[in-house]
Amino acid sequence: MLNSLHIQNYALISSLQIRFDKGFTVITGETGAGKSIIMGALSLILGHRADSSALFDKTKKCIVEASFDVSGLDLDVFFIENNLDYQEDTIVRREIAVTGKSRAFINDTPVTLPMLKEFSSRMIDIHSQHQNLLFQNADFRTDVVDLFAGIKGQVTEYQSVLSDLKNSEHQLSELQQQHQTALERQDFLQFVLKEIEEAHLKENEQDELEQNIEFLTHTETIKSNLFQILQILSDEEPSAVSSLRDAKNLSASIAPYRADLDEMNQRINSSYIELKDIANELNSLNDRIEYNADELETMRQRLDFIYSLEQKHHLTSVSELLNKYQSVKEELDNFSEDEEQLKNLTLRCQQMQDKAHQLAEQLHQNRKKVLPSLQTQVLEYVHSLGMPDAQFVIKLAPTNTLLKNGIDEVKFLFSANRGVDVAELEKVASGGEISRLMLAVKSTLSEKSVLPTVVFDEIDVGISGEMAGKVAALMQKMAQRRQLMVITHLPQIAAKGNCHYLVYKEVDENTSRTKVTLLSPDQRAVEIAKMMSGEKWGEATLKAAQELIEQ
């Protein structure tokens, strides 16, 4: 239950501390006094959106702190899973900086908003008059049935499978698109592979062709120069070889006379042998060199083919072409792996879809089982709230589509008058009828829920007179099982509370501030008298208010 609420620097509240007790607490006050501000501050504890525009003093941060008694609520697992310190008196704090940035804490440990929402959703439920519109929300209608049936855990399991299914289907769709693109590319890659493969390229082939073409192109110059070299070395008289031979013979004749002459002789002899060998090789080379126009043309065509292949693929060498061939081959090899992955993911999606449909069918059957009991209990409350001839029917319309909460479309059908066929609730019910029906639904669900605190924020709109007394009695019955807080303008409801808070506005020359005070029995009687007759209440009205409290 909610033990206390501290609000600092929020809207018209400078600083406010409210302590709550078990049972039925009523909160009253004139319109504009700030009751909605208190609910707004409490909604921050529930994880709702916050911004700096809510600051009372724009130079200071806002703090909203709530103390909850969590004993007996089996929240130990939640605290362990979220690495939080378990304390029976748990403190939840929300801070809004002047920049608008928000922070949340549970027992002084920083938590995310989703974690805060998960915790607070187990502690408190706030229902306002605007939430009567929830009857138009398909998820809310389904939640009503599921909460009554006690199958929220099954719904969570289904939603987990559905989420995994949608993620897998998304992956499958992307993979199918990639595979289709790959199939379109596959033909091109196979053409590229075949083209390079049939080229029979060899490493360094381009360099060799360029060198050979250069050589054959200049064959005539090469042979001419070789002929002149041979003339100089050996054919002319005196030739270089014959002259060096004569020098060798002369050197040999004087070599014995001194060591340095012998060394010189050896060097001349070596030079003679080397030059003679060069002359022989040049002669052999000259004989082998022939100009071959056909061979030159073949080489040029081959080189042009290689150049065109490189240009086509935006490459600059045979080595790059060979690397291209290898990468294309590897990419084509991967196609078979992609097809296997596509096959496996398709099978997984089908299995998950079958499981989701199976779980959705179980949810449908479980919902179907509880409909008669749920309709009966809601109608008992509705009849007690002054609509004895009302009819309320919950209709399940199964679909073939996997929806957020299963395959069921849940519809609420209603009729307030005898002899009038039921129709969709939001189309035929008045505001007051919807308010009473919502109260009946909430009362029915409260019997199934372990939620410790329920807040009704002016849901009694459209209700007055004798009906207000019946609504008050129903709320009083609800408060026997849990902490109930009600913001109301009806004296019949205010009189039923175990304690009564008055919200009022204090105005000075510069500012207006929202204040809250716990009323004493005498003050409470006066406040209810004002609610009955306005500021001009008299002794008779005060006596009526006291009697209303005593009833």
VEXDREN-2710 file (C-alpha; in Angstrom, 1 decimal):
% VEXDREN-2710
k/r/px/py/pz
1/MET/0.0/0.0/0.0
2/LEU/1.0/3.7/-0.3
3/ASN/2.2/4.9/3.0
4/SER/3.1/8.5/2.1
5/LEU/3.7/10.9/-0.7
6/HIS/6.1/13.8/-0.7
7/ILE/6.0/16.5/-3.4
8/GLN/8.5/19.2/-3.8
9/ASN/8.6/22.0/-6.4
10/TYR/5.9/20.6/-8.6
11/ALA/3.3/22.8/-10.4
12/LEU/1.5/24.9/-7.7
13/ILE/3.1/22.8/-4.9
14/SER/6.2/24.2/-3.2
15/SER/6.4/21.4/-0.6
16/LEU/3.8/18.9/0.4
17/GLN/3.7/15.7/2.6
18/ILE/0.7/13.4/2.8
19/ARG/0.4/10.3/4.8
20/PHE/-2.1/7.6/3.9
21/ASP/-3.7/4.8/5.9
22/LYS/-5.4/1.6/5.0
23/GLY/-9.0/1.5/3.9
24/PHE/-11.0/4.2/2.3
25/THR/-9.4/7.7/1.8
26/VAL/-11.3/10.5/0.2
27/ILE/-9.8/13.7/-1.2
28/THR/-12.0/16.7/-1.9
29/GLY/-11.6/20.3/-2.9
30/GLU/-12.9/23.0/-5.1
31/THR/-12.3/22.8/-8.9
32/GLY/-8.8/24.3/-9.6
33/ALA/-7.6/23.7/-6.0
34/GLY/-5.0/21.3/-7.2
35/LYS/-6.4/17.7/-6.9
36/SER/-5.3/16.9/-10.4
37/ILE/-1.8/18.3/-9.6
38/ILE/-1.5/15.7/-6.8
39/MET/-2.5/13.0/-9.3
40/GLY/0.0/14.4/-11.8
41/ALA/2.8/14.1/-9.2
42/LEU/1.7/10.6/-8.4
43/SER/1.8/9.7/-12.1
44/LEU/5.5/10.5/-12.1
45/ILE/6.0/7.7/-9.6
46/LEU/4.2/5.5/-12.1
47/GLY/6.8/6.4/-14.8
48/HIS/4.8/8.9/-16.8
49/ARG/6.4/11.6/-18.9
50/ALA/8.0/14.5/-17.1
51/ASP/9.4/17.9/-18.3
52/SER/10.7/21.1/-16.7
53/SER/7.5/23.0/-17.4
54/ALA/6.0/21.3/-14.3
55/LEU/8.6/23.0/-12.0
56/PHE/7.1/25.5/-9.4
57/ASP/10.5/27.2/-9.1
58/LYS/12.3/27.0/-12.5
59/THR/15.7/27.3/-10.8
60/LYS/15.3/24.2/-8.6
61/LYS/14.7/20.5/-9.4
62/CYS/11.4/18.8/-8.6
63/ILE/11.2/15.8/-6.3
64/VAL/8.3/13.4/-5.9
65/GLU/8.9/10.6/-3.4
66/ALA/6.5/7.8/-2.4
67/SER/6.8/5.2/0.3
68/PHE/5.2/1.8/-0.3
69/ASP/4.6/-1.1/2.1
70/VAL/5.6/-4.1/-0.1
71/SER/5.4/-6.8/2.6
72/GLY/3.4/-9.8/1.6
73/LEU/3.4/-8.9/-2.1
74/ASP/5.9/-11.6/-3.2
75/LEU/8.2/-9.0/-4.8
76/ASP/11.4/-10.6/-3.7
77/VAL/12.1/-12.0/-7.2
78/PHE/11.6/-8.6/-8.7
79/PHE/14.2/-7.0/-6.4
80/ILE/16.7/-9.8/-7.0
81/GLU/16.3/-9.8/-10.7
82/ASN/16.8/-6.1/-10.9
83/ASN/19.6/-6.0/-8.4
84/LEU/17.7/-3.9/-5.9
85/ASP/17.8/-3.8/-2.1
86/TYR/14.6/-5.3/-0.8
87/GLN/13.0/-3.3/2.0
88/GLU/9.5/-3.7/3.3
89/ASP/9.1/0.1/3.3
90/THR/10.3/0.8/-0.2
91/ILE/11.0/4.4/-1.3
92/VAL/10.4/5.4/-4.9
93/ARG/11.8/8.8/-6.0
94/ARG/11.5/10.7/-9.2
95/GLU/13.5/13.8/-9.9
96/ILE/13.1/16.4/-12.7
97/ALA/16.1/18.7/-13.3
98/VAL/15.7/22.3/-14.4
99/THR/16.8/21.1/-17.9
100/GLY/13.9/18.7/-18.0
101/LYS/16.0/15.6/-17.6
102/SER/14.4/13.0/-15.4
103/ARG/15.9/10.4/-13.0
104/ALA/14.2/7.6/-11.1
105/PHE/15.3/5.6/-8.0
106/ILE/14.0/2.7/-6.0
107/ASN/15.5/2.5/-2.5
108/ASP/18.2/5.0/-3.7
109/THR/19.3/2.8/-6.6
110/PRO/18.9/4.4/-10.0
111/VAL/16.4/2.6/-12.2
112/THR/15.1/2.9/-15.8
113/LEU/11.6/4.1/-16.5
114/PRO/10.5/0.7/-17.8
115/MET/11.7/-0.8/-14.5
116/LEU/9.9/1.9/-12.5
117/LYS/6.7/1.3/-14.5
118/GLU/7.0/-2.5/-13.8
119/PHE/7.3/-1.9/-10.1
120/SER/4.6/0.7/-9.7
121/SER/2.2/-1.3/-11.9
122/ARG/2.3/-3.9/-9.2
123/MET/1.6/-1.3/-6.5
124/ILE/-1.1/1.1/-7.6
125/ASP/-3.8/1.6/-10.3
126/ILE/-5.1/5.1/-11.0
127/HIS/-8.4/5.4/-12.8
128/SER/-9.7/8.8/-13.9
129/GLN/-12.9/9.9/-15.6
130/HIS/-10.9/10.1/-18.9
131/GLN/-10.2/6.4/-18.6
132/ASN/-13.8/5.6/-19.3
133/LEU/-12.7/6.0/-22.9
134/LEU/-10.7/2.8/-22.4
135/PHE/-13.8/0.9/-23.2
136/GLN/-13.1/1.9/-26.8
137/ASN/-9.7/0.4/-26.6
138/ALA/-9.5/-3.3/-27.8
139/ASP/-6.4/-4.0/-25.6
140/PHE/-8.2/-2.8/-22.5
141/ARG/-11.3/-4.9/-23.2
142/THR/-9.0/-8.0/-23.7
143/ASP/-7.1/-7.1/-20.5
144/VAL/-10.3/-7.1/-18.5
145/VAL/-11.1/-10.7/-19.5
146/ASP/-7.5/-11.8/-19.0
147/LEU/-7.2/-10.3/-15.6
148/PHE/-10.4/-12.0/-14.5
149/ALA/-9.3/-15.3/-16.0
150/GLY/-5.9/-15.0/-14.4
151/ILE/-4.0/-15.7/-17.6
152/LYS/-1.8/-12.7/-17.9
153/GLY/1.2/-15.0/-17.6
154/GLN/0.0/-17.0/-20.5
155/VAL/-0.5/-13.8/-22.5
156/THR/3.0/-12.8/-21.7
157/GLU/4.3/-16.2/-22.9
158/TYR/2.3/-15.8/-26.1
159/GLN/3.5/-12.2/-26.6
160/SER/7.1/-13.4/-26.2
161/VAL/6.6/-16.0/-28.9
162/LEU/4.8/-13.5/-31.1
163/SER/7.7/-11.0/-30.7
164/ASP/10.3/-13.7/-31.6
165/LEU/8.1/-14.7/-34.6
166/LYS/7.9/-11.1/-35.9
167/ASN/11.7/-10.7/-35.5
168/SER/12.3/-13.9/-37.3
169/GLU/9.8/-13.0/-40.1
170/HIS/11.6/-9.7/-40.4
171/GLN/15.0/-11.5/-40.7
172/LEU/13.4/-13.9/-43.2
173/SER/12.1/-11.0/-45.3
174/GLU/15.5/-9.4/-45.4
175/LEU/17.2/-12.7/-46.2
176/GLN/14.7/-13.3/-49.0
177/GLN/15.4/-9.9/-50.5
178/GLN/19.1/-10.5/-50.2
179/HIS/18.7/-13.9/-51.7
180/GLN/16.7/-12.5/-54.6
181/THR/19.3/-9.9/-55.2
182/ALA/21.9/-12.6/-55.0
183/LEU/20.1/-14.7/-57.6
184/GLU/20.0/-11.8/-60.0
185/ARG/23.7/-11.3/-59.3
186/GLN/24.5/-15.0/-59.6
187/ASP/24.2/-15.0/-63.4
188/PHE/26.5/-12.1/-63.7
189/LEU/29.1/-13.7/-61.4
190/GLN/29.0/-16.9/-63.3
191/PHE/29.6/-15.0/-66.5
192/VAL/32.5/-13.2/-64.9
193/LEU/33.9/-16.5/-63.6
194/LYS/33.7/-18.2/-66.9
195/GLU/35.2/-15.2/-68.8
196/ILE/38.3/-15.1/-66.5
197/GLU/38.5/-18.9/-66.3
198/GLU/38.5/-19.2/-70.1
199/ALA/41.2/-16.5/-70.4
200/HIS/43.7/-19.0/-68.9
201/LEU/45.6/-16.2/-67.3
202/LYS/49.1/-16.8/-65.8
203/GLU/50.8/-14.8/-63.1
204/ASN/53.3/-12.3/-64.7
205/GLU/51.9/-13.0/-68.2
206/GLN/51.3/-9.4/-68.9
207/ASP/54.8/-8.3/-68.0
208/GLU/56.3/-11.1/-70.2
209/LEU/54.1/-10.2/-73.1
210/GLU/55.0/-6.5/-72.9
211/GLN/58.7/-7.4/-72.8
212/ASN/58.5/-9.9/-75.7
213/ILE/56.5/-7.5/-77.9
214/GLU/59.0/-4.8/-77.1
215/PHE/61.8/-7.2/-78.1
216/LEU/60.2/-8.4/-81.3
217/THR/59.3/-4.9/-82.4
218/HIS/62.9/-3.9/-82.3
219/THR/64.4/-7.1/-83.8
220/GLU/66.0/-5.4/-86.7
221/THR/67.8/-2.9/-84.5
222/ILE/68.9/-5.6/-82.1
223/LYS/70.3/-7.8/-85.0
224/SER/72.1/-4.8/-86.5
225/ASN/73.8/-3.9/-83.3
226/LEU/74.7/-7.5/-82.5
227/PHE/76.4/-7.8/-86.0
228/GLN/78.4/-4.7/-85.4
229/ILE/79.5/-5.9/-82.0
230/LEU/80.5/-9.2/-83.5
231/GLN/82.5/-7.4/-86.1
232/ILE/84.3/-5.4/-83.5
233/LEU/85.0/-8.4/-81.3
234/SER/86.0/-11.1/-83.7
235/ASP/85.4/-10.5/-87.5
236/GLU/87.4/-7.4/-88.3
237/GLU/91.3/-7.4/-88.5
238/PRO/92.6/-6.7/-86.0
239/SER/89.6/-7.7/-83.9
240/ALA/89.2/-7.2/-80.2
241/VAL/89.6/-10.9/-79.5
242/SER/92.7/-11.3/-81.7
243/SER/94.3/-8.2/-80.3
244/LEU/93.6/-9.3/-76.8
245/ARG/95.1/-12.7/-77.7
246/ASP/98.3/-11.0/-78.9
247/ALA/98.4/-9.0/-75.7
248/LYS/98.0/-12.3/-73.7
249/ASN/100.9/-13.9/-75.5
250/LEU/103.2/-10.9/-74.9
251/SER/102.2/-10.8/-71.2
252/ALA/102.9/-14.5/-70.8
253/SER/106.5/-14.0/-72.0
254/ILE/107.3/-11.5/-69.3
255/ALA/105.2/-13.0/-66.5
256/PRO/108.0/-15.1/-65.0
257/TYR/110.2/-12.0/-64.2
258/ARG/108.2/-10.5/-61.4
259/ALA/105.0/-11.3/-59.3
260/ASP/103.1/-8.2/-60.4
261/LEU/103.7/-9.0/-64.0
262/ASP/102.4/-12.5/-63.5
263/GLU/99.3/-11.1/-61.8
264/MET/98.7/-8.8/-64.7
265/ASN/99.2/-11.7/-67.1
266/GLN/96.5/-13.7/-65.3
267/ARG/94.0/-10.9/-65.5
268/ILE/94.7/-10.3/-69.2
269/ASN/94.2/-14.1/-69.8
270/SER/90.9/-14.0/-67.9
271/SER/89.7/-11.0/-69.9
272/TYR/90.7/-12.8/-73.1
273/ILE/88.7/-15.9/-72.1
274/GLU/85.6/-13.8/-71.1
275/LEU/85.7/-11.7/-74.3
276/LYS/86.0/-14.8/-76.4
277/ASP/83.1/-16.4/-74.6
278/ILE/81.0/-13.3/-75.0
279/ALA/81.7/-13.3/-78.8
280/ASN/80.6/-16.9/-79.1
281/GLU/77.3/-16.2/-77.1
282/LEU/76.6/-13.1/-79.2
283/ASN/77.1/-15.1/-82.4
284/SER/74.7/-17.9/-81.1
285/LEU/72.2/-15.2/-80.0
286/ASN/72.3/-13.5/-83.3
287/ASP/71.6/-16.8/-85.1
288/ARG/68.6/-17.4/-83.0
289/ILE/67.0/-14.0/-83.3
290/GLU/64.5/-13.8/-86.1
291/TYR/61.7/-11.4/-86.8
292/ASN/58.3/-13.2/-86.8
293/ALA/55.4/-11.0/-87.8
294/ASP/52.7/-13.7/-87.0
295/GLU/54.1/-14.3/-83.5
296/LEU/54.3/-10.5/-82.8
297/GLU/50.6/-10.1/-83.9
298/THR/49.5/-13.1/-81.7
299/MET/51.3/-11.5/-78.7
300/ARG/49.7/-8.1/-79.4
301/GLN/46.2/-9.6/-79.6
302/ARG/46.7/-11.5/-76.4
303/LEU/47.9/-8.4/-74.6
304/ASP/45.0/-6.3/-76.0
305/PHE/42.7/-9.0/-74.7
306/ILE/44.2/-8.8/-71.3
307/TYR/44.1/-5.0/-71.3
308/SER/40.3/-5.1/-72.3
309/LEU/39.6/-7.6/-69.5
310/GLU/41.3/-5.4/-67.0
311/GLN/39.5/-2.3/-68.2
312/LYS/36.2/-4.1/-68.1
313/HIS/36.7/-5.0/-64.4
314/HIS/38.4/-1.8/-63.5
315/LEU/41.7/-3.6/-62.7
316/THR/45.3/-2.9/-63.7
317/SER/47.1/-6.3/-63.7
318/VAL/46.7/-10.0/-64.3
319/SER/47.3/-10.6/-60.6
320/GLU/44.2/-8.5/-59.8
321/LEU/42.2/-10.4/-62.3
322/LEU/43.2/-13.7/-60.7
323/ASN/42.2/-12.3/-57.3
324/LYS/38.9/-11.3/-58.8
325/TYR/38.4/-14.8/-60.1
326/GLN/39.0/-16.2/-56.6
327/SER/36.7/-13.8/-54.8
328/VAL/33.9/-14.4/-57.4
329/LYS/34.3/-18.2/-56.9
330/GLU/34.0/-17.8/-53.1
331/GLU/30.9/-15.6/-53.5
332/LEU/29.3/-18.2/-55.7
333/ASP/30.2/-20.9/-53.2
334/ASN/28.3/-18.9/-50.5
335/PHE/25.1/-19.1/-52.4
336/SER/24.5/-22.6/-51.3
337/GLU/25.1/-21.6/-47.7
338/ASP/22.5/-18.7/-48.0
339/GLU/20.0/-21.1/-49.4
340/GLU/20.4/-23.5/-46.5
341/GLN/20.1/-20.5/-44.0
342/LEU/16.9/-19.4/-45.9
343/LYS/15.5/-22.9/-45.6
344/ASN/16.2/-23.2/-41.9
345/LEU/14.8/-19.8/-41.1
346/THR/11.6/-20.5/-43.1
347/LEU/11.2/-23.7/-41.1
348/ARG/11.8/-21.9/-37.8
349/CYS/9.2/-19.2/-38.7
350/GLN/6.6/-21.9/-39.5
351/GLN/7.3/-23.7/-36.2
352/MET/7.0/-20.5/-34.2
353/GLN/3.8/-19.5/-36.1
354/ASP/2.3/-22.9/-35.2
355/LYS/3.3/-22.4/-31.6
356/ALA/1.9/-18.9/-31.5
357/HIS/-1.4/-20.2/-32.9
358/GLN/-1.5/-23.0/-30.4
359/LEU/-0.9/-20.6/-27.5
360/ALA/-3.5/-18.2/-29.0
361/GLU/-6.1/-21.0/-29.2
362/GLN/-5.4/-21.8/-25.5
363/LEU/-6.0/-18.2/-24.6
364/HIS/-9.2/-18.2/-26.5
365/GLN/-10.5/-21.3/-24.7
366/ASN/-9.5/-19.9/-21.3
367/ARG/-11.2/-16.6/-22.0
368/LYS/-14.3/-18.4/-23.3
369/LYS/-14.5/-20.4/-20.0
370/VAL/-14.7/-17.3/-17.8
371/LEU/-17.1/-15.2/-19.8
372/PRO/-20.3/-16.3/-18.1
373/SER/-18.9/-15.8/-14.6
374/LEU/-17.4/-12.4/-15.6
375/GLN/-20.6/-11.1/-17.2
376/THR/-22.6/-12.3/-14.2
377/GLN/-20.4/-10.6/-11.6
378/VAL/-20.2/-7.3/-13.6
379/LEU/-24.0/-7.3/-14.0
380/GLU/-24.5/-7.8/-10.2
381/TYR/-22.5/-4.7/-9.6
382/VAL/-24.3/-2.8/-12.4
383/HIS/-27.7/-3.8/-11.1
384/SER/-26.7/-2.6/-7.6
385/LEU/-25.8/0.7/-9.1
386/GLY/-29.3/1.5/-10.2
387/MET/-29.5/-0.2/-13.6
388/PRO/-31.7/-3.2/-12.8
389/ASP/-32.6/-3.9/-16.4
390/ALA/-29.1/-3.5/-17.8
391/GLN/-27.6/-6.3/-20.0
392/PHE/-23.9/-6.8/-20.4
393/VAL/-22.4/-9.2/-22.9
394/ILE/-18.8/-9.9/-23.7
395/LYS/-18.3/-11.3/-27.2
396/LEU/-15.2/-13.1/-28.5
397/ALA/-14.6/-12.9/-32.2
398/PRO/-11.7/-15.2/-33.1
399/THR/-9.7/-14.1/-36.2
400/ASN/-7.2/-15.9/-38.4
401/THR/-4.7/-13.2/-37.6
402/LEU/-2.2/-13.3/-34.7
403/LEU/-3.1/-10.1/-32.8
404/LYS/-1.1/-8.5/-29.9
405/ASN/-3.1/-10.5/-27.3
406/GLY/-4.0/-13.6/-29.3
407/ILE/-6.6/-14.2/-32.0
408/ASP/-9.6/-12.7/-30.1
409/GLU/-11.3/-9.5/-30.9
410/VAL/-13.1/-8.7/-27.6
411/LYS/-16.3/-6.6/-27.8
412/PHE/-18.4/-5.2/-24.9
413/LEU/-22.1/-5.1/-25.7
414/PHE/-24.5/-3.2/-23.5
415/SER/-28.1/-2.2/-23.0
416/ALA/-29.4/-0.2/-20.1
417/ASN/-33.1/-0.7/-20.8
418/ARG/-35.4/-3.8/-20.8
419/GLY/-36.4/-4.9/-24.2
420/VAL/-33.6/-3.1/-26.0
421/ASP/-31.1/-5.3/-27.7
422/VAL/-27.4/-5.0/-26.7
423/ALA/-25.1/-3.1/-29.0
424/GLU/-21.5/-2.0/-28.8
425/LEU/-21.0/-0.2/-25.4
426/GLU/-19.4/3.0/-26.7
427/LYS/-22.3/3.6/-29.1
428/VAL/-25.2/3.2/-26.8
429/ALA/-24.1/4.1/-23.2
430/SER/-24.4/7.5/-21.7
431/GLY/-21.5/9.1/-19.7
432/GLY/-23.1/8.2/-16.4
433/GLU/-23.8/4.6/-17.5
434/ILE/-20.2/4.2/-18.7
435/SER/-18.9/5.5/-15.3
436/ARG/-21.0/3.0/-13.4
437/LEU/-20.1/0.2/-15.7
438/MET/-16.4/1.0/-15.3
439/LEU/-16.8/1.0/-11.6
440/ALA/-18.5/-2.3/-11.8
441/VAL/-15.7/-3.7/-13.9
442/LYS/-13.0/-2.3/-11.6
443/SER/-14.8/-3.7/-8.6
444/THR/-15.0/-7.2/-10.2
445/LEU/-11.4/-7.2/-11.1
446/SER/-10.3/-5.9/-7.7
447/GLU/-11.6/-9.2/-6.3
448/LYS/-9.2/-11.1/-8.5
449/SER/-6.2/-8.7/-8.2
450/VAL/-3.6/-8.5/-5.5
451/LEU/-3.0/-4.9/-6.4
452/PRO/-2.7/-3.2/-3.0
453/THR/-3.8/0.4/-3.9
454/VAL/-6.5/1.7/-6.3
455/VAL/-7.1/5.4/-7.0
456/PHE/-10.4/6.7/-8.5
457/ASP/-9.9/10.2/-9.8
458/GLU/-13.4/11.8/-10.2
459/ILE/-14.9/8.8/-12.0
460/ASP/-18.3/9.7/-10.4
461/VAL/-18.9/12.3/-13.2
462/GLY/-22.6/12.0/-14.3
463/ILE/-23.6/10.4/-11.1
464/SER/-25.8/12.1/-8.4
465/GLY/-28.6/11.6/-5.9
466/GLU/-29.5/8.1/-4.8
467/MET/-27.1/6.6/-7.3
468/ALA/-24.2/8.4/-5.6
469/GLY/-25.0/6.6/-2.4
470/LYS/-25.0/3.2/-4.2
471/VAL/-21.6/4.0/-5.8
472/ALA/-20.3/5.1/-2.3
473/ALA/-21.4/1.8/-0.8
474/LEU/-19.7/-0.1/-3.6
475/MET/-16.5/1.8/-3.0
476/GLN/-16.7/1.2/0.7
477/LYS/-17.0/-2.5/0.0
478/MET/-13.9/-2.4/-2.2
479/ALA/-11.9/-0.6/0.5
480/GLN/-12.4/-3.6/2.8
481/ARG/-10.0/-5.6/0.7
482/ARG/-7.4/-2.9/-0.3
483/GLN/-6.3/0.6/0.1
484/LEU/-8.8/2.8/-1.9
485/MET/-8.3/6.5/-2.6
486/VAL/-11.1/8.5/-4.2
487/ILE/-11.1/12.1/-5.5
488/THR/-14.7/13.1/-5.5
489/HIS/-17.2/16.0/-5.6
490/LEU/-20.0/13.9/-4.2
491/PRO/-20.8/14.2/-0.5
492/GLN/-22.3/10.7/-0.4
493/ILE/-18.9/9.3/-1.4
494/ALA/-16.9/11.7/0.8
495/ALA/-18.9/10.7/3.8
496/LYS/-17.9/7.0/3.5
497/GLY/-14.2/7.5/3.8
498/ASN/-12.1/6.4/6.8
499/CYS/-10.1/9.6/6.5
500/HIS/-10.7/12.8/4.5
501/TYR/-8.1/15.1/3.0
502/LEU/-9.0/18.6/1.8
503/VAL/-7.1/20.2/-1.1
504/TYR/-7.2/24.0/-1.2
505/LYS/-5.3/26.8/-2.8
506/GLU/-3.5/29.4/-0.7
507/VAL/-3.0/32.7/-2.5
508/ASP/-0.8/35.7/-1.5
509/GLU/0.3/38.8/-3.5
510/ASN/2.7/37.0/-5.7
511/THR/1.9/33.3/-5.9
512/SER/-0.7/30.6/-5.5
513/ARG/0.1/27.4/-3.7
514/THR/-1.7/24.1/-3.4
515/LYS/-2.1/22.8/0.2
516/VAL/-3.5/19.6/1.7
517/THR/-4.9/19.1/5.2
518/LEU/-6.3/16.1/7.0
519/LEU/-9.7/17.0/8.3
520/SER/-10.8/16.4/11.9
521/PRO/-14.3/14.9/12.4
522/ASP/-15.8/18.4/12.9
523/GLN/-14.0/19.9/9.9
524/ARG/-15.1/16.9/7.8
525/ALA/-18.7/17.5/8.6
526/VAL/-18.4/21.2/7.6
527/GLU/-16.6/20.2/4.4
528/ILE/-19.4/17.7/3.5
529/ALA/-22.0/20.4/4.3
530/LYS/-20.3/22.7/1.9
531/MET/-20.3/20.0/-0.7
532/MET/-24.1/19.6/-0.2
533/SER/-25.1/23.3/-0.1
534/GLY/-22.1/25.4/-1.0
535/GLU/-20.6/28.1/1.2
536/LYS/-24.1/29.2/2.5
537/TRP/-24.6/26.0/4.5
538/GLY/-26.6/26.1/7.7
539/GLU/-27.2/24.0/10.8
540/ALA/-29.7/21.8/9.0
541/THR/-27.1/21.0/6.3
542/LEU/-24.4/20.4/8.9
543/LYS/-26.7/18.0/10.7
544/ALA/-27.5/16.2/7.5
545/ALA/-23.8/15.9/6.8
546/GLN/-23.1/14.4/10.2
547/GLU/-25.9/11.9/9.7
548/LEU/-24.5/11.0/6.3
549/ILE/-21.1/10.3/7.9
550/GLU/-22.7/8.2/10.7
551/GLN/-24.8/6.1/8.3
END
